[in-house]
Amino acid sequence: MEITVATIPGPAIEDQWIEVVERKGLGHPDTICDALAEELSLALSRFYRQRFGAILHHNVDKALLFGGMSEPAFGGGTMREPIEIYLAGRAMLEVRGVRVPFEALAVEGSRRWLAAHLHALDPVANVRIHPLVRQGSVELRDLVERTSPAGVPCANDTSCGVGFAPLSSLERAVLQVERVLNAPGEKRRHPELGEDVKVMGVRRGREIELTVACALVDRYVRDPAAYFAAKQRVAELAAKAAGECAGREVRVIVNAADDPTRESFYLTVTGTSAEAGDDGEAGRGNRVNGLITPYRPTVLESTAGKNPVNHVGKLYSLAASLIAQSLIDAMPELREAHCILVSRIGHPISEPQVVDLRLRRADGGPAEDLASSASGIARDELASLPGLADQLLDGTLTPGAWPLRHATQGGAT
């Protein structure tokens, strides 16, 4: 396996004049689709392992949310039509005469997640779950069971994953704003704040402006005055969280489309635009680090719902991000690190056909001088790829969050 090391071309992200970063929050329809697809994959993985001794072939990353219909109103509105969520994919449905309870795993797991994360949504009355699954092809079922002579799973696809580190000040600010607004304690203190929070951050030079969309829950907002008080609360929380990350004052605009003269407000019954304003789809939202970053290296691969054993669309996105973070953690002379991985179907997942490390030294020197140390770090992370499934199942590795790996887990943090 050859590992190439080169200097990142162009200026560092913090030195570029314009930077744009977005995060779709917990209750955004696209984020809901990603979360439910991943929950289903994890539930299947646990069932397969407990019942059959191994995680079997599955790929349930095709999720679609068809928004409902609602009539929000100050003091409390109503849902007219429920949200419809379709969870589709391929999975092993029967093994040695034992049927896999796919529908129960999909419906019950989805309802648990929705109940735990969307405080104003009734996951039974307001949502219908439609599980759609068929057996995978013989070839792909064979690949998930195939291993190298050393016991390493073989890639199910020829795919690409990318990662970068560290996060810029704007990236950290956008991530933190959504986390603060959707913190459980904030919901207990201010239940009028819904979970459908979207943050768009723009930096021009050193000036940062955030546009925040935050769905408000109508039954906790009695009139326009209470609505504007809630908006002010969102603006203050966002400005404080972003300012602490960015180290400077940040301008925040909340619910920019509001028009009181038309009695137009971002008011919802359930705290998510999925009730009437928007639909959702898995893979259209945040990348593996929880952000959408058009000024960074990126691919269209998503991780949600893909099996954690040999689906390189998932594993290489995670591994590339972990490698980049490990390089930054272990090598203080680095300012930035990018990692690009390319798999080859049927070959061991720990042996990509391309491992390209792009580095930026803090002193401006050539990255090639660090090739030996950087390559060793990358090799160590790639060797640990077969263990990512266990980390995903026990929650020590969390796609869509940063850092991906909890500080208590061995390796990069």
C-alpha positions in Angstrom: 0.0 0.0 0.0 1.5 3.3 -1.1 0.9 6.5 0.9 1.5 9.8 -0.8 2.2 13.0 1.1 2.1 16.5 -0.4 1.6 20.1 0.7 -1.9 21.4 0.6 -2.1 24.0 -2.3 -3.3 27.5 -1.8 -4.0 29.5 1.3 -5.2 27.9 4.6 -8.9 28.0 5.2 -8.6 30.6 7.9 -6.6 32.8 5.5 -9.2 32.8 2.7 -11.3 35.9 2.4 -14.6 34.0 2.1 -15.7 30.9 4.0 -19.2 29.3 4.1 -20.3 26.6 6.5 -23.8 25.1 7.1 -25.3 22.7 9.6 -28.7 21.1 9.5 -29.8 20.5 13.0 -31.3 17.6 14.9 -34.9 18.2 13.7 -34.2 19.1 10.1 -36.0 16.6 7.7 -32.7 15.5 6.1 -31.0 15.0 9.5 -34.0 13.0 10.6 -33.7 10.7 7.6 -29.9 10.2 8.3 -30.6 9.4 11.9 -33.4 6.9 11.3 -31.4 5.1 8.6 -28.4 4.8 10.9 -30.6 3.7 13.8 -32.0 0.9 11.6 -28.5 -0.2 10.6 -27.4 -0.3 14.2 -30.5 -2.2 15.2 -30.0 -4.8 12.4 -26.3 -5.1 13.3 -27.1 -5.8 17.0 -29.8 -8.3 16.1 -27.6 -10.2 13.6 -24.7 -10.4 16.0 -26.8 -11.5 18.9 -28.8 -14.1 17.0 -26.4 -15.3 14.4 -23.0 -14.4 15.8 -22.0 -11.8 13.1 -23.1 -8.7 11.4 -24.7 -9.8 8.1 -25.2 -8.0 4.8 -27.4 -4.9 4.9 -27.6 -1.5 3.3 -30.5 0.6 4.5 -29.3 4.1 3.5 -32.3 5.0 1.3 -34.6 7.1 3.5 -37.3 9.6 2.4 -39.4 11.9 4.5 -42.6 13.0 2.9 -43.7 16.0 5.0 -47.1 16.3 6.6 -49.7 19.1 6.7 -50.3 21.3 9.7 -52.1 24.4 10.8 -49.9 26.1 13.5 -51.4 28.9 15.5 -50.3 31.0 18.5 -51.3 29.1 21.6 -51.5 25.7 19.8 -52.4 24.5 16.3 -53.1 21.1 14.8 -51.6 18.4 12.5 -53.9 17.7 9.6 -51.8 15.0 7.9 -49.0 12.9 9.4 -45.3 12.9 8.3 -44.6 9.8 6.2 -41.1 8.3 6.5 -39.9 5.5 4.1 -36.9 3.4 5.1 -35.7 1.4 2.2 -32.8 -0.9 1.4 -31.4 -4.4 1.3 -30.9 -6.8 4.2 -30.8 -10.4 5.2 -34.4 -11.2 6.1 -34.1 -15.0 6.9 -31.1 -17.0 8.1 -31.2 -20.7 8.7 -35.0 -20.6 8.9 -35.1 -17.7 11.3 -37.0 -14.6 10.2 -35.5 -11.2 10.9 -38.1 -8.8 12.4 -37.2 -6.0 10.1 -40.5 -4.1 10.3 -40.5 -4.1 14.1 -36.9 -3.0 14.3 -37.5 -0.2 11.8 -40.8 1.1 13.3 -39.9 0.7 17.0 -36.4 2.1 16.6 -37.6 5.1 14.6 -40.3 5.9 17.2 -37.8 5.6 20.0 -35.4 8.0 18.3 -38.1 10.5 17.5 -39.5 10.5 21.0 -36.0 10.9 22.5 -34.9 13.8 20.2 -38.1 15.8 19.2 -39.8 17.0 22.3 -43.0 18.4 20.7 -43.6 15.6 18.2 -45.8 12.6 18.9 -44.0 9.8 17.1 -47.2 7.7 16.9 -49.9 10.2 16.1 -47.8 12.5 13.9 -45.6 10.0 12.0 -46.1 6.9 9.9 -43.1 4.7 9.3 -43.0 2.6 6.1 -40.2 -0.1 6.1 -39.3 -1.3 2.6 -36.6 -3.9 2.3 -35.6 -6.9 0.1 -32.8 -9.4 0.1 -29.5 -8.1 -1.3 -27.8 -9.6 -4.4 -25.9 -12.9 -3.9 -22.7 -11.1 -4.9 -23.0 -8.5 -2.2 -24.1 -10.9 0.5 -20.9 -12.9 -0.3 -18.7 -9.9 -0.1 -19.8 -9.0 3.5 -18.7 -12.5 4.6 -15.5 -12.6 2.5 -12.2 -11.8 4.3 -8.5 -11.6 3.5 -6.2 -14.4 4.7 -5.6 -12.2 7.7 -9.3 -12.0 8.5 -9.8 -8.5 7.3 -13.2 -7.8 5.6 -13.2 -7.0 1.9 -14.6 -3.8 0.4 -18.1 -4.1 -0.9 -17.6 -1.2 -3.4 -15.0 1.0 -5.2 -15.6 4.2 -3.4 -13.9 7.4 -2.0 -13.8 9.0 1.4 -12.3 12.3 2.5 -11.6 14.0 5.8 -9.9 17.1 7.1 -8.8 18.6 10.4 -8.8 20.8 12.4 -12.1 22.6 12.2 -11.9 26.3 11.4 -13.2 28.9 13.9 -16.3 29.3 11.7 -16.9 25.5 11.5 -16.6 25.2 15.3 -19.0 28.2 15.8 -21.7 26.8 13.5 -21.4 23.4 15.1 -21.6 24.8 18.6 -24.6 27.1 17.9 -26.7 24.2 16.9 -25.6 22.1 19.8 -26.4 24.9 22.3 -29.8 25.6 20.8 -30.7 21.9 20.8 -29.2 21.0 24.2 -31.7 19.0 26.3 -31.4 21.5 29.2 -32.3 24.4 26.9 -35.5 22.5 25.8 -36.5 22.0 29.4 -36.1 25.7 30.1 -37.5 26.9 26.8 -39.8 24.3 25.3 -40.9 26.9 22.7 -37.6 26.2 20.8 -38.0 23.4 18.3 -35.3 21.1 17.2 -35.4 22.1 13.5 -32.4 24.4 13.7 -30.4 25.3 10.6 -27.3 27.5 10.8 -25.6 29.1 7.8 -22.3 30.8 8.6 -20.5 33.2 6.4 -17.1 34.7 7.1 -15.8 37.7 5.2 -12.3 38.4 6.3 -12.7 38.4 10.1 -16.4 39.3 10.1 -18.8 36.4 10.8 -22.5 36.5 10.2 -24.8 33.6 11.1 -28.3 33.1 9.7 -30.2 30.9 12.0 -33.6 29.2 11.2 -35.2 27.9 14.4 -38.7 26.4 14.3 -40.8 27.6 17.3 -43.5 25.4 18.9 -46.8 27.1 18.7 -48.4 25.8 22.0 -45.7 27.5 24.0 -45.9 30.8 22.2 -49.1 32.7 23.1 -48.8 35.7 20.8 -46.4 37.7 18.5 -44.8 39.4 21.5 -43.8 36.0 23.0 -42.6 34.9 19.5 -40.2 37.8 19.3 -39.0 37.2 22.8 -38.2 33.7 21.9 -36.3 34.9 18.7 -34.3 37.2 20.9 -33.4 34.3 23.2 -32.2 32.3 20.1 -30.1 35.3 18.9 -28.5 35.8 22.3 -27.6 32.1 22.7 -26.3 31.8 19.2 -24.2 35.0 19.5 -22.6 33.9 22.8 -21.8 30.3 21.6 -20.4 31.5 18.3 -18.4 34.3 19.8 -16.7 32.0 22.2 -15.7 29.7 19.4 -14.6 32.4 17.0 -12.9 34.6 19.6 -14.7 37.7 18.3 -18.2 39.3 18.0 -20.6 37.5 15.7 -23.7 39.0 14.0 -26.7 36.7 14.2 -30.0 36.9 12.2 -32.8 34.6 13.3 -35.8 33.5 11.1 -35.0 36.0 8.4 -38.2 35.3 6.4 -40.5 36.5 9.2 -42.9 39.3 8.0 -45.2 40.5 10.8 -47.2 42.7 8.4 -48.3 39.5 6.6 -48.6 37.6 9.9 -45.9 35.3 8.6 -43.8 33.5 11.4 -41.7 30.3 11.6 -44.3 28.7 13.9 -44.8 24.9 14.0 -46.9 22.4 15.9 -44.1 19.9 16.3 -40.9 21.9 16.2 -39.8 20.6 12.7 -40.6 21.9 9.2 -41.2 18.2 8.3 -44.8 18.8 9.5 -45.6 20.9 6.5 -42.8 23.0 5.1 -40.2 20.6 3.9 -39.4 17.0 2.9 -36.2 15.1 3.6 -33.8 12.5 2.2 -30.9 10.6 3.6 -27.5 11.8 2.3 -28.5 15.4 1.5 -27.5 16.8 4.8 -24.4 17.1 7.0 -21.3 15.1 6.1 -19.6 12.7 8.5 -18.2 15.6 10.7 -21.7 17.1 11.1 -21.1 20.0 8.7 -21.6 21.0 5.1 -18.4 22.7 4.0 -18.2 23.8 0.4 -14.7 25.3 0.8 -13.2 22.0 2.0 -12.5 18.7 0.2 -15.7 16.7 0.2 -17.6 13.8 -1.5 -21.2 12.9 -1.9 -20.9 9.7 0.1 -23.0 9.5 3.3 -22.5 7.1 6.2 -26.1 6.7 7.5 -27.6 3.3 7.1 -24.6 1.6 5.5 -23.3 -1.6 7.1 -20.3 -1.0 9.4 -18.4 -4.2 8.4 -17.3 -3.6 4.8 -19.3 -0.7 3.3 -16.4 1.6 2.4 -18.8 4.4 1.6 -19.2 4.6 5.4 -15.9 3.3 6.6 -13.6 5.4 4.4 -15.5 8.6 5.2 -15.0 7.8 8.9 -11.4 6.6 8.5 -10.3 9.7 6.5 -11.6 12.0 9.1 -10.0 10.0 11.9 -6.7 10.0 10.1 -6.8 13.7 9.6 -7.6 14.3 13.2 -4.9 11.9 14.4 -2.3 13.7 12.3 -3.2 17.0 13.9 -3.2 15.5 17.4 0.1 13.8 17.0 2.1 16.3 15.0 2.1 19.8 16.5 4.1 21.1 13.5 0.9 20.7 11.3 -1.6 23.5 10.8 -4.0 21.5 8.5 -4.4 17.9 7.3 -6.5 16.4 4.5 -6.9 12.7 3.8 -8.3 11.0 0.7 -8.9 7.3 0.6 -10.1 5.2 -2.4 -11.1 1.6 -2.1 -11.2 -1.3 -4.6 -14.1 -3.7 -4.4 -13.1 -7.2 -3.2 -9.8 -6.0 -1.6 -9.2 -5.8 2.1 -10.7 -2.6 3.6 -7.4 -1.9 5.4 -5.5 -1.7 2.0 -6.9 1.2 0.0 -5.7 1.6 -3.6 -5.1 5.4 -2.8 -4.1 7.0 0.5 -3.3 10.6 -0.2 -2.3 12.8 2.6 -2.3 16.6 2.1 -0.6 18.5 4.9 0.1 22.2 5.7 3.0 22.9 8.1 2.7 25.8 10.5 6.1 27.0 9.5 5.3 26.8 5.7 7.9 24.1 5.1 7.5 21.2 2.7 5.1 18.5 3.9 7.1 15.8 2.2 9.7 16.1 5.1 7.0 14.7 7.4 6.1 11.7 5.2 7.5 9.0 7.4 5.7 10.1 10.6 2.4 10.9 8.7 2.4 7.6 6.9 2.9 5.7 10.1 -0.2 7.4 11.7 -2.3 6.6 8.6 -1.2 3.0 8.6 -2.2 2.6 12.3 -5.7 4.0 11.7 -6.2 1.9 8.6 -5.2 -1.3 10.5 -7.9 -0.5 13.1 -10.7 -0.3 10.4 -12.2 -3.7 11.3 -12.8 -2.4 14.8 -14.9 0.6 13.7 -18.0 -1.6 13.7 -17.7 -2.2 17.5 -17.1 1.5 18.1 -20.2 2.4 16.2 -22.3 -0.2 18.0 -21.1 0.9 21.5 -21.4 4.6 20.7 -17.8 5.5 21.1 -17.7 6.5 17.5 -20.5 8.9 16.3 -21.0 10.0 12.7 -22.3 13.5 12.4 -20.5 14.7 15.5 -17.1 16.2 16.1 -14.8 14.9 17.3 -16.0 11.6 15.9 -14.4 9.4 18.5 -15.0 10.1 22.2 -12.0 11.1 24.3 -12.3 7.8 26.4 -11.8 5.7 23.3 -8.2 4.7 22.4 -6.6 6.4 19.3 -7.3 9.8 18.0 -9.7 12.2 19.7 
